[in-house]
Amino acid sequence: MPKLVRLELRKFDIRPYTRAAVIGTILIFILVSGLSINVQMRQSVPLLGYDSVFSVIETLVRAMYVVLAAVIISRLVIDEFRNKTITVMFTYPINRQMVMVAKLSVVIVFTLIGNIASCLLVAAAFATLNHVEGVIPGLLTWSVAERFFIVVLTNALATSFLSLIPLYFGMRKHSVATTITSSVLVAALVCQNIGGVTLYSIIAVPISLAILGAVIGYLSIRNIEHVDVLKS
């Protein structure tokens, strides 16, 4: 399996998506900073302390990676089926399911690591800004930082599997547009933040969505050995 993943990474240039994640992370920091500094924006989106700021950061990063994962799925899986280039991989003396698992593993690992890194970087940058400018009240305590770190880890793990949900819609007609559109709808559903409360605040929700994503990933590749790619 590690060899298959390395083969996918050699064939698939992940750098553009890494750059997109970096740019998105910077934009999220700018947005959250603007929400904190601008008086009018603070009235519309009240940020009363680190807990509420970190909740907004985690929600925005989650939404970004749900959509970005769908873009990677479109390029790594959907495009290959639509253009029939997947047939080259399927000529290898390797189980087709293992080939697909390797592709989905790239998406899951990229989403997991990127989500964690972006959340922590934006949170650290904001904490530094607040230390200098004092844009929100209160101090960043170890208990707040520890709680945020645990939330980031658990939610990033759930999001990495949740991000497979658009695969189901995209594989039906091998449509890139459908894959990305469905990811936007999923992000809109799970990333609403009202007063620091999101669907992810209910622990059963991210767990259920992660299981749903894993099941969808499995169902998408379950019968791949019997699929005639040239006729699909």
C-alpha positions in Angstrom: 0.0 0.0 0.0 2.7 2.6 0.8 4.3 1.9 -2.6 0.9 2.5 -4.3 0.5 5.8 -2.4 4.0 6.9 -3.4 3.2 6.0 -7.0 0.1 8.1 -6.9 2.0 11.0 -5.4 4.6 10.7 -8.2 1.9 10.8 -10.8 -0.2 13.4 -9.1 1.4 16.8 -8.4 0.1 17.8 -5.0 2.0 21.1 -4.9 -0.8 23.2 -6.5 -3.2 22.0 -3.9 -0.7 22.7 -1.1 -0.3 26.2 -2.4 -4.0 26.6 -2.5 -4.2 25.5 1.1 -1.5 27.9 2.1 -3.3 30.8 0.4 -6.6 29.8 1.9 -5.0 29.7 5.4 -3.6 33.2 5.0 -7.0 34.4 3.8 -8.7 32.9 6.8 -6.3 34.6 9.1 -7.0 37.9 7.4 -10.7 37.4 7.6 -10.7 36.4 11.3 -8.4 39.3 12.1 -10.7 41.7 10.2 -13.7 40.3 12.2 -11.8 41.0 15.4 -10.5 44.5 14.6 -13.3 46.1 12.6 -15.9 47.5 15.0 -18.9 47.0 12.6 -17.9 43.4 11.8 -17.5 42.6 15.5 -21.1 43.7 16.0 -22.3 41.3 13.3 -20.0 38.4 14.4 -19.3 38.9 18.1 -16.0 37.4 19.1 -16.0 37.5 22.9 -12.8 35.5 23.6 -10.4 32.9 22.4 -13.0 30.1 22.5 -15.3 31.9 20.0 -12.4 33.0 17.8 -10.9 29.5 17.7 -14.4 28.1 16.9 -14.6 30.4 13.9 -11.1 29.5 12.8 -11.8 25.7 13.0 -15.1 26.1 11.1 -13.6 28.1 8.3 -10.6 25.7 7.9 -13.0 22.7 7.9 -15.1 24.2 5.1 -12.0 25.0 3.1 -10.7 21.4 3.3 -14.0 19.8 2.5 -14.1 21.7 -0.8 -10.3 21.3 -1.5 -10.6 17.6 -0.9 -13.4 17.4 -3.5 -11.2 19.2 -6.0 -8.4 16.6 -5.3 -10.9 13.8 -5.7 -12.1 15.3 -9.0 -8.5 15.3 -10.3 -7.3 12.1 -8.8 -10.3 9.9 -9.3 -13.2 11.4 -11.3 -11.0 12.8 -14.1 -9.2 9.5 -14.6 -12.5 7.7 -15.0 -14.0 10.3 -17.3 -10.9 10.4 -19.5 -10.4 6.6 -19.3 -6.8 7.1 -18.1 -7.6 4.9 -15.1 -7.4 1.9 -17.4 -3.6 2.3 -17.4 -3.5 1.7 -13.6 -5.9 -1.1 -13.9 -3.6 -3.0 -16.3 -1.1 -3.4 -13.5 -1.0 -6.8 -11.7 -2.5 -5.1 -8.7 -6.0 -5.5 -7.2 -8.1 -2.6 -8.4 -9.6 -1.9 -5.0 -6.1 -1.4 -3.6 -5.4 1.1 -6.4 -8.5 3.1 -5.4 -7.7 2.8 -1.7 -4.3 4.3 -2.4 -6.0 7.2 -4.2 -8.5 7.9 -1.4 -5.6 7.6 1.2 -3.9 10.5 -0.5 -7.1 12.6 -0.1 -7.6 11.5 3.5 -4.0 12.1 4.7 -3.8 15.4 2.8 -7.0 16.6 4.4 -6.1 15.4 7.9 -2.6 16.9 8.0 -3.6 20.1 6.2 -6.6 20.7 8.4 -4.6 20.4 11.6 -1.7 22.5 10.3 -4.0 25.3 9.0 -6.0 25.5 12.2 -2.9 25.6 14.4 -1.1 28.1 12.2 -4.1 30.5 12.0 -4.7 30.2 15.8 -1.0 30.8 16.6 -0.9 33.8 14.2 -4.0 35.3 15.7 -2.8 34.7 19.3 0.4 36.6 18.4 -1.7 39.5 16.8 -3.9 39.6 19.9 -0.9 39.7 22.2 0.4 42.8 20.3 -2.9 44.6 19.5 -5.3 43.3 22.2 -8.1 42.9 19.7 -10.2 40.6 21.9 -10.5 40.4 25.7 -9.0 37.7 27.8 -5.8 35.7 27.9 -4.8 32.5 26.0 -4.6 30.0 28.8 -3.2 26.5 28.6 -6.7 25.0 29.2 -8.1 27.0 26.2 -5.1 26.0 24.0 -5.4 22.3 25.1 -9.1 22.2 24.5 -8.7 23.8 21.0 -5.9 21.3 20.1 -8.1 18.3 21.1 -11.0 19.7 19.1 -8.8 20.3 16.1 -7.4 16.7 16.1 -10.8 15.0 16.5 -12.6 17.3 14.0 -9.8 17.0 11.4 -10.0 13.2 11.6 -13.8 13.3 11.1 -13.4 15.8 8.3 -10.8 13.7 6.5 -13.4 10.9 6.1 -16.4 13.3 5.7 -14.6 14.7 2.7 -15.2 11.4 0.8 -19.0 12.0 0.7 -18.8 14.0 -2.6 -17.2 11.0 -4.2 -20.5 9.2 -4.2 -22.2 12.0 -6.3 -19.2 12.5 -8.6 -18.8 8.7 -9.4 -22.4 8.4 -10.5 -21.8 10.2 -13.8 -18.1 10.9 -13.4 -18.8 14.6 -13.1 -16.3 17.0 -11.7 -18.9 19.7 -11.4 -21.2 17.5 -9.4 -18.3 16.4 -7.1 -17.4 20.0 -6.2 -21.0 21.3 -6.0 -21.8 18.5 -3.5 -18.8 19.4 -1.4 -19.9 23.0 -1.2 -23.4 21.8 0.0 -21.7 19.5 2.6 -19.5 22.3 3.8 -22.5 24.6 4.0 -24.3 22.0 6.1 -21.6 21.1 8.6 -19.8 24.4 8.8 -22.5 26.7 10.0 -21.4 28.6 13.1 -24.0 30.3 15.2 -22.6 31.9 18.4 -19.7 29.5 18.4 -22.1 26.5 18.1 -21.9 24.2 15.1 -23.2 20.8 14.1 -19.7 19.5 15.0 -20.4 20.7 18.6 -22.7 17.6 18.9 -20.1 14.8 19.1 -22.4 12.3 17.4 -22.6 14.4 14.2 -18.9 14.4 13.2 -18.6 10.7 14.2 -21.7 9.8 12.1 -20.5 11.9 9.1 -17.1 10.3 9.3 -18.6 6.9 9.3 -20.9 7.9 6.4 -17.8 9.1 4.4 -15.9 5.9 5.1 -18.9 3.8 4.0 -19.4 5.9 0.8 -15.7 5.5 0.1 -16.1 1.7 0.5 -19.2 1.5 -1.6 -17.6 3.6 -4.4 -14.8 1.0 -4.8 -16.6 -2.2 -3.7 -17.4 -3.4 -7.2 -14.5 -1.8 -9.0 -13.2 -5.2 -10.1 -16.3 -5.8 -12.2 -16.6 -2.3 -13.7 -15.8 -2.0 -17.5 -14.1 1.4 -17.5 -14.2 1.7 -21.2 -18.0 1.5 -21.3 -18.6 3.5 -18.1 
